[in-house]
Every structure is written in C-alpha cells, then in structure tokens.
C-alpha cells in the first residue's frame, strides 16, 4: 500500500493528541516526514481509513477566502492503545 507510512504517522499522532483537525495533522506530517503529503492525499487517507473517524467540524476564518469548515479527527475507540487490551 502506498500510504502505509503516512497512515502509521497519522495514527501515532492521533493516539498522542486524542483529536486533531485536518490542518494540524497536515502540518505535523509535513514537518516530520521527508516528503510530506498533499491536502488531497491526506483527506483521502483520513476519510477512507477504518481506524480513523471524523467527530466534528470546526469553522476557520481565512484572510481572503472567508470562513470555511475543517474536520476534526480521532482514532476509533477499539484502535486506541491496542497494546493495553487483554
């Protein structure tokens, strides 16, 4: 799979933070991975991965583009800390 390392990086970040919006995840991935990712690829990974779920949307204000909504993501409960389950 092409996006395996990206998925692992996102899941680790969400496990540490609990939840994060799309912009925060994009900034983290692009600052910690050598080649980073595009917003389009990140959106596809977040929406299609069964272990990650969208919990809310939040409004963001841009200087030129007005206000827009971005998604807030978290890990599914059964995916969180999988080593702690018996």
ChimeraX commands (.cxc) that place a marker at each C-alpha (Angstrom):
marker #1 position 0.00,0.00,0.00 radius 0.5
marker #1 position 1.30,3.41,-0.96 radius 0.5
marker #1 position 0.16,5.28,2.13 radius 0.5
marker #1 position 1.21,2.81,4.86 radius 0.5
marker #1 position 3.84,5.05,6.47 radius 0.5
marker #1 position 1.54,8.06,6.24 radius 0.5
marker #1 position -1.28,6.12,7.94 radius 0.5
marker #1 position 1.03,4.96,10.73 radius 0.5
marker #1 position 2.28,8.51,11.31 radius 0.5
marker #1 position -1.28,9.88,11.48 radius 0.5
marker #1 position -2.45,7.15,13.87 radius 0.5
marker #1 position 0.51,7.69,16.20 radius 0.5
marker #1 position -0.14,11.46,16.20 radius 0.5
marker #1 position -3.85,10.99,16.96 radius 0.5
marker #1 position -3.07,8.45,19.68 radius 0.5
marker #1 position -0.83,11.02,21.41 radius 0.5
marker #1 position -3.14,14.02,20.90 radius 0.5
marker #1 position -6.55,12.38,21.18 radius 0.5
marker #1 position -8.02,14.52,18.39 radius 0.5
marker #1 position -6.76,16.98,15.81 radius 0.5
marker #1 position -8.13,18.88,12.85 radius 0.5
marker #1 position -7.04,18.32,9.27 radius 0.5
marker #1 position -4.71,21.34,9.24 radius 0.5
marker #1 position -2.89,20.25,12.41 radius 0.5
marker #1 position -2.41,16.75,11.01 radius 0.5
marker #1 position -1.13,18.13,7.70 radius 0.5
marker #1 position 1.37,20.42,9.45 radius 0.5
marker #1 position 2.61,17.56,11.65 radius 0.5
marker #1 position 3.04,15.16,8.72 radius 0.5
marker #1 position 4.78,17.73,6.53 radius 0.5
marker #1 position 7.16,18.80,9.30 radius 0.5
marker #1 position 8.14,15.27,10.38 radius 0.5
marker #1 position 8.23,13.32,7.11 radius 0.5
marker #1 position 10.83,13.92,4.46 radius 0.5
marker #1 position 8.44,14.26,1.53 radius 0.5
marker #1 position 5.23,15.09,3.36 radius 0.5
marker #1 position 1.84,14.87,1.69 radius 0.5
marker #1 position -0.74,16.98,-0.12 radius 0.5
marker #1 position -4.03,18.09,1.43 radius 0.5
marker #1 position -5.91,15.97,-1.12 radius 0.5
marker #1 position -3.99,12.80,-0.28 radius 0.5
marker #1 position -4.36,13.45,3.45 radius 0.5
marker #1 position -8.12,13.92,3.07 radius 0.5
marker #1 position -8.40,10.62,1.20 radius 0.5
marker #1 position -6.40,8.74,3.83 radius 0.5
marker #1 position -8.37,10.23,6.72 radius 0.5
marker #1 position -11.77,9.57,5.17 radius 0.5
marker #1 position -11.06,6.05,3.91 radius 0.5
marker #1 position -9.11,4.58,6.86 radius 0.5
marker #1 position -11.39,2.41,9.02 radius 0.5
marker #1 position -9.42,3.15,12.21 radius 0.5
marker #1 position -9.88,6.94,11.96 radius 0.5
marker #1 position -13.22,8.68,12.32 radius 0.5
marker #1 position -14.49,12.22,11.91 radius 0.5
marker #1 position -16.01,13.54,15.14 radius 0.5
marker #1 position -16.82,17.16,14.32 radius 0.5
marker #1 position -16.24,20.13,12.07 radius 0.5
marker #1 position -14.91,23.49,13.12 radius 0.5
marker #1 position -15.11,26.85,11.37 radius 0.5
marker #1 position -11.91,28.55,10.27 radius 0.5
marker #1 position -11.53,32.11,9.06 radius 0.5
marker #1 position -9.22,32.88,6.17 radius 0.5
marker #1 position -8.00,36.35,5.23 radius 0.5
marker #1 position -9.00,36.06,1.59 radius 0.5
marker #1 position -11.36,33.12,1.44 radius 0.5
marker #1 position -13.77,34.00,4.24 radius 0.5
marker #1 position -14.93,31.31,6.65 radius 0.5
marker #1 position -14.77,27.59,5.92 radius 0.5
marker #1 position -15.20,24.33,7.80 radius 0.5
marker #1 position -12.46,21.82,8.56 radius 0.5
marker #1 position -12.92,18.35,10.04 radius 0.5
marker #1 position -11.77,17.14,13.45 radius 0.5
marker #1 position -10.47,13.55,13.54 radius 0.5
marker #1 position -9.80,10.92,16.21 radius 0.5
marker #1 position -9.00,7.22,16.42 radius 0.5
marker #1 position -11.82,4.75,16.88 radius 0.5
marker #1 position -12.08,3.56,20.49 radius 0.5
marker #1 position -11.03,-0.02,19.69 radius 0.5
marker #1 position -7.90,1.28,17.91 radius 0.5
marker #1 position -6.72,3.48,20.79 radius 0.5
marker #1 position -3.86,1.89,22.79 radius 0.5
marker #1 position -4.23,-1.59,21.26 radius 0.5
marker #1 position -1.43,-2.99,23.46 radius 0.5
marker #1 position -3.46,-2.40,26.63 radius 0.5
marker #1 position -6.29,-4.74,25.70 radius 0.5
marker #1 position -6.25,-8.27,27.13 radius 0.5
marker link #1:1,2 radius 0.2
marker link #1:2,3 radius 0.2
marker link #1:3,4 radius 0.2
marker link #1:4,5 radius 0.2
marker link #1:5,6 radius 0.2
marker link #1:6,7 radius 0.2
marker link #1:7,8 radius 0.2
marker link #1:8,9 radius 0.2
marker link #1:9,10 radius 0.2
marker link #1:10,11 radius 0.2
marker link #1:11,12 radius 0.2
marker link #1:12,13 radius 0.2
marker link #1:13,14 radius 0.2
marker link #1:14,15 radius 0.2
marker link #1:15,16 radius 0.2
marker link #1:16,17 radius 0.2
marker link #1:17,18 radius 0.2
marker link #1:18,19 radius 0.2
marker link #1:19,20 radius 0.2
marker link #1:20,21 radius 0.2
marker link #1:21,22 radius 0.2
marker link #1:22,23 radius 0.2
marker link #1:23,24 radius 0.2
marker link #1:24,25 radius 0.2
marker link #1:25,26 radius 0.2
marker link #1:26,27 radius 0.2
marker link #1:27,28 radius 0.2
marker link #1:28,29 radius 0.2
marker link #1:29,30 radius 0.2
marker link #1:30,31 radius 0.2
marker link #1:31,32 radius 0.2
marker link #1:32,33 radius 0.2
marker link #1:33,34 radius 0.2
marker link #1:34,35 radius 0.2
marker link #1:35,36 radius 0.2
marker link #1:36,37 radius 0.2
marker link #1:37,38 radius 0.2
marker link #1:38,39 radius 0.2
marker link #1:39,40 radius 0.2
marker link #1:40,41 radius 0.2
marker link #1:41,42 radius 0.2
marker link #1:42,43 radius 0.2
marker link #1:43,44 radius 0.2
marker link #1:44,45 radius 0.2
marker link #1:45,46 radius 0.2
marker link #1:46,47 radius 0.2
marker link #1:47,48 radius 0.2
marker link #1:48,49 radius 0.2
marker link #1:49,50 radius 0.2
marker link #1:50,51 radius 0.2
marker link #1:51,52 radius 0.2
marker link #1:52,53 radius 0.2
marker link #1:53,54 radius 0.2
marker link #1:54,55 radius 0.2
marker link #1:55,56 radius 0.2
marker link #1:56,57 radius 0.2
marker link #1:57,58 radius 0.2
marker link #1:58,59 radius 0.2
marker link #1:59,60 radius 0.2
marker link #1:60,61 radius 0.2
marker link #1:61,62 radius 0.2
marker link #1:62,63 radius 0.2
marker link #1:63,64 radius 0.2
marker link #1:64,65 radius 0.2
marker link #1:65,66 radius 0.2
marker link #1:66,67 radius 0.2
marker link #1:67,68 radius 0.2
marker link #1:68,69 radius 0.2
marker link #1:69,70 radius 0.2
marker link #1:70,71 radius 0.2
marker link #1:71,72 radius 0.2
marker link #1:72,73 radius 0.2
marker link #1:73,74 radius 0.2
marker link #1:74,75 radius 0.2
marker link #1:75,76 radius 0.2
marker link #1:76,77 radius 0.2
marker link #1:77,78 radius 0.2
marker link #1:78,79 radius 0.2
marker link #1:79,80 radius 0.2
marker link #1:80,81 radius 0.2
marker link #1:81,82 radius 0.2
marker link #1:82,83 radius 0.2
marker link #1:83,84 radius 0.2
marker link #1:84,85 radius 0.2
marker link #1:85,86 radius 0.2
view
